Amino acid sequence: MKCASHPTSEDDVSVALDLVLSNTRGVPCIGCTDIRDVVLVFQCSDRHVICLDCFQRYCQTRLNERQFIYDAVIGYSLPCAVRVTPGSTSCVLGSL
């Protein structure tokens, strides 16, 4: 995914949105408990599900609090919203 508002070059890398999936099983969001058609599934062992609205709020809150986690392989990321523990990098969002 690349921002269409900013210039890019052939060397720029974009991340596939492979964690955003159709919610065919009707799993409720961990934030608002609504059942949405499209959700983000965290890569943690419990495969927690969060709707895109709650995920946007989670990202904005963590960004405002400067709580993104640096991972040497994937760069800055976020842990599963359920497993947010200081210093934990065991479940960060990245490529599958």
MARFI-309916 format. One line per field, with one value per atom (N, C-alpha, C): atom name; residue number from 1; x, y, z. Coordinates in steps of 0.02 Angstrom, whole numbers. Layout:
N
at [CA|...] .
i [NUM|...] .
X [X|...] .
Y [Y|...] .
Z [Z|...] .
This chain:
96
at [N|CA|C|N|CA|C|N|CA|C|N|CA|C|N|CA|C|N|CA|C|N|CA|C|N|CA|C|N|CA|C|N|CA|C|N|CA|C|N|CA|C|N|CA|C|N|CA|C|N|CA|C|N|CA|C|N|CA|C|N|CA|C|N|CA|C|N|CA|C|N|CA|C|N|CA|C|N|CA|C|N|CA|C|N|CA|C|N|CA|C|N|CA|C|N|CA|C|N|CA|C|N|CA|C|N|CA|C|N|CA|C|N|CA|C|N|CA|C|N|CA|C|N|CA|C|N|CA|C|N|CA|C|N|CA|C|N|CA|C|N|CA|C|N|CA|C|N|CA|C|N|CA|C|N|CA|C|N|CA|C|N|CA|C|N|CA|C|N|CA|C|N|CA|C|N|CA|C|N|CA|C|N|CA|C|N|CA|C|N|CA|C|N|CA|C|N|CA|C|N|CA|C|N|CA|C|N|CA|C|N|CA|C|N|CA|C|N|CA|C|N|CA|C|N|CA|C|N|CA|C|N|CA|C|N|CA|C|N|CA|C|N|CA|C|N|CA|C|N|CA|C|N|CA|C|N|CA|C|N|CA|C|N|CA|C|N|CA|C|N|CA|C|N|CA|C|N|CA|C|N|CA|C|N|CA|C|N|CA|C|N|CA|C|N|CA|C|N|CA|C|N|CA|C|N|CA|C|N|CA|C|N|CA|C|N|CA|C|N|CA|C|N|CA|C|N|CA|C|N|CA|C|N|CA|C] .
i [1|1|1|2|2|2|3|3|3|4|4|4|5|5|5|6|6|6|7|7|7|8|8|8|9|9|9|10|10|10|11|11|11|12|12|12|13|13|13|14|14|14|15|15|15|16|16|16|17|17|17|18|18|18|19|19|19|20|20|20|21|21|21|22|22|22|23|23|23|24|24|24|25|25|25|26|26|26|27|27|27|28|28|28|29|29|29|30|30|30|31|31|31|32|32|32|33|33|33|34|34|34|35|35|35|36|36|36|37|37|37|38|38|38|39|39|39|40|40|40|41|41|41|42|42|42|43|43|43|44|44|44|45|45|45|46|46|46|47|47|47|48|48|48|49|49|49|50|50|50|51|51|51|52|52|52|53|53|53|54|54|54|55|55|55|56|56|56|57|57|57|58|58|58|59|59|59|60|60|60|61|61|61|62|62|62|63|63|63|64|64|64|65|65|65|66|66|66|67|67|67|68|68|68|69|69|69|70|70|70|71|71|71|72|72|72|73|73|73|74|74|74|75|75|75|76|76|76|77|77|77|78|78|78|79|79|79|80|80|80|81|81|81|82|82|82|83|83|83|84|84|84|85|85|85|86|86|86|87|87|87|88|88|88|89|89|89|90|90|90|91|91|91|92|92|92|93|93|93|94|94|94|95|95|95|96|96|96] .
X [43|0|44|31|69|20|43|3|3|-55|-60|-43|-39|-25|49|91|163|199|249|287|325|330|367|414|461|507|501|535|534|564|607|640|599|544|501|468|461|430|361|313|246|228|185|165|97|92|28|-17|-80|-127|-155|-110|-130|-162|-163|-195|-267|-287|-355|-394|-445|-480|-556|-591|-664|-680|-728|-746|-801|-782|-831|-857|-821|-842|-883|-891|-931|-901|-835|-800|-808|-828|-836|-769|-770|-711|-692|-627|-604|-614|-624|-633|-705|-746|-816|-867|-845|-885|-935|-932|-973|-946|-989|-968|-968|-909|-901|-881|-895|-879|-805|-768|-696|-661|-610|-575|-500|-462|-391|-382|-343|-330|-257|-246|-177|-143|-77|-38|-22|-52|-40|-70|-51|-75|-150|-182|-255|-292|-254|-283|-340|-326|-375|-398|-462|-493|-512|-498|-516|-545|-599|-629|-583|-591|-546|-554|-615|-625|-586|-592|-556|-481|-460|-389|-361|-399|-377|-368|-416|-411|-352|-342|-286|-219|-213|-151|-139|-191|-184|-165|-196|-181|-109|-89|-20|31|14|59|64|7|8|47|46|82|153|173|240|254|206|210|220|239|256|319|326|382|428|494|541|560|552|572|627|683|740|724|677|661|609|556|501|496|537|534|484|454|407|340|312|249|212|157|116|104|101|83|7|-14|-86|-115|-174|-205|-221|-229|-243|-178|-125|-61|-13|-38|4|36|99|139|204|226|287|346|380|440|426|364|347|348|383|383|364|333|318|262|223|167|160|203|200|170|138|110|165|165|214|187|230|209|206|159|154|207] .
Y [-59|0|61|107|169|228|281|342|374|387|417|491|522|593|610|561|574|542|577|548|486|438|377|362|318|297|222|196|124|84|114|79|76|113|113|45|26|-38|-24|-65|-59|-124|-119|-177|-202|-266|-295|-296|-286|-286|-356|-403|-473|-489|-442|-454|-428|-392|-368|-421|-449|-506|-498|-537|-541|-580|-557|-588|-641|-693|-745|-785|-785|-823|-781|-717|-674|-664|-655|-646|-573|-561|-492|-457|-392|-350|-349|-352|-351|-283|-231|-164|-146|-152|-128|-185|-245|-307|-310|-263|-267|-322|-350|-398|-361|-352|-315|-362|-341|-382|-387|-333|-331|-315|-354|-346|-356|-336|-351|-408|-459|-515|-511|-503|-500|-567|-566|-626|-663|-644|-677|-748|-789|-859|-864|-814|-814|-785|-756|-727|-677|-631|-581|-540|-520|-485|-415|-365|-296|-265|-227|-195|-137|-115|-64|3|20|82|80|25|19|15|-18|-22|48|88|156|195|190|224|197|131|100|127|129|154|227|268|339|350|313|319|299|242|218|266|296|345|408|432|492|480|419|401|378|380|358|286|243|174|123|145|97|60|-2|-45|-53|-48|-58|-132|-161|-229|-226|-259|-255|-279|-325|-354|-312|-291|-258|-183|-156|-85|-71|-12|6|-28|-53|-91|-84|-122|-123|-194|-204|-271|-281|-342|-356|-311|-284|-238|-271|-337|-372|-384|-393|-411|-352|-294|-236|-236|-256|-255|-219|-176|-138|-182|-165|-202|-266|-285|-346|-336|-380|-378|-446|-487|-555|-560|-508|-510|-442|-429|-366|-378|-327|-333|-331|-377|-379|-421|-439|-480|-553|-589|-661|-699] .
Z [0|0|0|-44|-47|-45|-16|-13|-82|-109|-176|-176|-117|-112|-115|-106|-103|-163|-188|-244|-222|-266|-252|-310|-298|-350|-359|-409|-423|-366|-325|-270|-207|-204|-144|-135|-73|-56|-27|-45|-16|19|68|108|85|73|55|116|106|162|173|184|191|258|305|369|369|317|310|271|303|274|280|240|247|310|348|411|397|363|343|403|458|517|566|551|595|663|667|731|752|815|839|848|839|850|924|938|1008|1040|999|1027|1040|988|994|995|985|983|925|878|818|773|732|682|615|588|525|469|407|349|335|348|335|401|418|481|471|521|523|573|554|598|619|684|711|702|700|690|755|809|873|870|918|918|925|955|963|902|855|794|810|855|874|814|814|759|782|740|755|691|698|640|618|557|531|566|588|626|692|729|793|780|727|712|696|660|646|712|757|822|863|861|896|869|803|772|790|785|800|873|918|989|1003|976|987|956|899|868|911|935|978|1042|1068|1129|1114|1051|1030|1053|1041|1065|1009|948|897|919|898|917|857|868|813|810|752|738|685|696|651|580|574|509|472|506|471|484|529|545|601|600|653|642|696|692|758|763|823|846|911|936|932|942|947|1001|988|1035|1102|1104|1166|1205|1170|1201|1207|1222|1229|1298|1299|1361|1347|1392|1381|1364|1310|1290|1251|1242|1207|1132|1096|1023|995|1037|1016|965|958|911|878|829|793|724|697|631|579|534|480|424|379|323|343|315|329|292] .
